């Protein structure tokens, strides 16, 4: 596991793809993959990197069926990969980046008990932020879900709007967004596609962490999952997500 984590870290830092772990270990399990992910993030922590929260992936029911899953996947958000809207992000840091529209939940208090529900998540949330997530696979295809999980669930960066909404002041389930690249709308979606409600995704995460002897903490940022298909980005691209009454989020590469 240590060799696998070290290989992923090298690939990330050199912005080059590596062969999938499942190439040599086709029976790689999700439990083993999370073990590798934990080692990877422990290495980052020892090197001085810090974490800002968690990301959730594969929240769509159709995607879970296609991947033979019964639940989403999770990863850690690195503090130095949190950007404000309007930021210019160096594309050379990534292998083959894609961008997604999401909602970010910022926790007002800990969620450290089993059985978290949508209502409990909303009560524990300080504010909700329109956001973009940059995902990047350090492993070349063909890869399996366990490869992605080991690779910190393909986390690369997030971009946060400067607008903050209390949960009671935003229709969390029915937030829509249009994602544009270089002025052309390429994808649209609505937040309900993720487990029926973005807060249901956060509740899943809270319970999964408790099962893994961890928990969501006050101040954590939680990316609740994409609600439109990812768009590939490259150097020179201008990205804008239009969240309608909830504003815009922009990034350039």
Secondary structure, 3 states (H helix, E strand, C coil): CHHHHHHHHHHHHHCCCECCHHHHCCCCCHHHHHHHHHHHHHHHHHCCCCEEEEEEECCEHHHHHHCCCCCCEEEEEEHHHEEECCEECCHHHCCCCEEEEEEEEEECCCECCCCCCHHHHHHHEEEEEEEEEEECCCECCCCCHHHHHHCHHHEEEEEECCCCECHHHCCHHHCEEEEEECCEEEEEEEHHHECCCHHHHHHHHHHHHHHCCCCECCCCEEECCCCCCCEECCCCCEEEEECHHHCEEEEEC
